[in-house]
């Protein structure tokens, strides 16, 4: 039975080569786009799944419509939104603000480097987002003003190690000192 199907398919390939190539090309394009779609959906659904409470984390987006322009969307919301959400909606257990910072120069002795990915955040960051802490206490790491949590790679850049860094300081280009209260694994 299967042998007959292959024989008929081969005969049709020889008899109608243009039509056959068009069908094969269409099938190839369909399978390729299907695979791309599957990989895209899989990536979108697995985004940030390394957090232990990933199913309970939500991100707010703003949609701004100006009269003569297209609608703009952004993951930036007004600063008072997080406390207001916690106050007005009892379902919201924790709300964390992440504020990106532009490139900042940090120095530790002779080591002077620009850091690109700096975020200011609330003290309850580790109650919402999980990250493996190498050194320090995640519950108290961001409570004090001018506290800083370093990733492994950043700690190695400035101090050459990832342990024994609690209470060490980094100074930014405005001569503000930031105290290291925790070191976490790279994400």
Secondary structure, 3 states (H helix, E strand, C coil): CHHHHHHHHHHHHHHCHHHHHHHHHHHHHHHHHHHHHHHHHHHHHCCCCCCCCHHHCCCCCEEECCCCCCCEEECCCCCCHHHHHHHHCCCCCCCCCEEEECCEEEEECCEEEEECCEEEECCCHHHHCCCCEEEECCCCCCCCCCEEEEEHHHHHHHHCCCCCCCCCEEEECCCCEEEEEEEECCC
